[in-house]
Structures are given as C-alpha cells and as structure tokens.
Amino acid sequence: MRELWIVCVGVIVVLSGCDTPTVGFSYDKTGRIDIGKNRFLVYYSDKQAQAIRLNNQSLRGLKGTMADGGAAIEAVTGCKITALHAKSDTVLTRASLRC
C-alpha cells in the first residue's frame, strides 16, 4: 500500500507541471485564447513567447496546430513572429517576437 501512495504522489507532482512556462517566462504576462479547435495558454516576454496547447487532439487534428500556436502568440502579444524555434512541436510552440 505504501508503494501505491508514493506512485500516486509522484504522478501528481509530474502532472502538475504540464502547463507551466519554461525558464525565462513568468506568470505576469499570460493569456488564454481559442484558435480554431485549439485552446492555448500563451506566456511571453519582450522578445520571446510560447504557446502551450491545453486541449486533447487526435493525430489527424494535429496538422495545423503549430500554425494555430503562432496565431495565438500573435493575437495575445500583439507582436509579429520573426521565427518559430526548432524545438516547437504540436503541444508547445516557441517563437521570437518583434514588437
């Protein structure tokens, strides 16, 4: 029974970080927005932003997710995206900004 308790606490700790920003972003500049069928949480600073997709998607629905993430970043920040980062994927879209 003790092992089950430890596993449950470990799973809760791991899952609690699912929508937290990466290093360099704070919670004071955020925004939530729906773009298409996706819901995003956007964290941004003066020169960078990241959009985290909050909803579940089937593999068929992931085709335009990075484009939706870019649109979410531009809508929330009001800035133009200069480049999408290579580490972007269907859940986390990272971008450089020009305001």
Number of C-alpha atoms within 10 A of each C-alpha: 5 7 7 9 10 10 11 11 10 12 11 10 11 9 9 10 10 10 15 13 20 10 6 10 17 13 11 9 14 18 17 17 18 15 16 11 11 19 19 25 22 29 26 25 16 13 13 22 27 27 31 24 26 16 10 12 14 7 8 7 11 15 11 12 21 20 14 23 32 22 18 28 32 18 15 20 21 12 17 16 20 13 13 19 13 9 9 15 15 17 18 20 26 26 23 19 21 12 11
